Amino acid sequence: MYVIVLLMFVTLGAERDALEVSHKDGKLLEFHTYEDCYNHVVENIDDLKEFAKSEFDGAPIKKILCVQKY
């Protein structure tokens, strides 16, 4: 399974700099393939950016990754 992880540009010493996106509209976001995960990111990039900004007080996204969940 693959999940979406957002890496953020935050100040040095910040408590956290990454966020796993686990749900959207109450639906679990886990993908069977990297391609499914990537396609979801492409189709929902604006929503992901807004979600990240709300969680990190307006900080910009550094990178969006689809990573294999272990």
C-alpha positions in Angstrom: 0.0 0.0 0.0 1.1 3.6 -0.7 0.3 6.7 1.2 0.8 10.5 0.6 3.4 12.3 2.7 3.8 16.1 2.5 7.2 17.5 3.4 7.1 21.2 4.4 9.3 24.2 4.4 9.4 25.1 8.1 11.7 26.9 10.4 14.7 25.1 11.9 13.7 23.5 15.2 10.0 23.1 14.2 8.3 20.3 16.1 7.4 18.6 12.8 8.1 19.0 9.1 6.0 16.2 7.5 2.5 15.1 7.4 0.9 11.8 6.2 -2.4 12.5 4.5 -4.6 9.7 5.8 -8.2 10.7 4.7 -10.1 12.9 2.3 -13.8 13.5 2.8 -13.9 10.7 5.3 -12.4 8.2 2.9 -9.1 6.4 3.8 -6.3 7.4 1.4 -4.3 4.2 0.8 -3.4 3.1 -2.7 -2.5 -0.3 -4.0 0.0 1.1 -6.5 2.4 4.0 -6.8 0.6 5.0 -10.0 -2.8 5.2 -8.2 -1.2 7.4 -5.5 0.5 9.6 -8.0 -2.7 10.1 -10.0 -4.6 11.1 -6.8 -1.9 13.7 -6.0 -2.1 15.1 -9.5 -5.9 15.3 -9.5 -6.0 16.8 -6.0 -2.9 19.0 -5.9 -4.8 22.2 -4.9 -6.7 20.4 -2.1 -3.4 19.0 -0.8 -1.8 22.4 -0.8 -4.6 24.0 1.1 -4.7 21.1 3.6 -0.9 21.4 4.2 -1.1 25.2 4.7 -3.9 24.8 7.2 -1.9 22.2 9.2 1.4 24.2 9.1 0.2 27.8 9.5 0.6 28.8 5.9 4.1 27.2 5.3 4.7 26.1 1.7 5.1 22.5 0.6 8.6 21.3 -0.1 7.7 18.0 -1.6 4.8 15.6 -2.0 5.7 11.9 -1.9 3.9 8.7 -2.4 5.6 6.2 -0.1 5.1 2.5 0.6 3.5 1.8 3.9 5.0 -1.0 6.0 
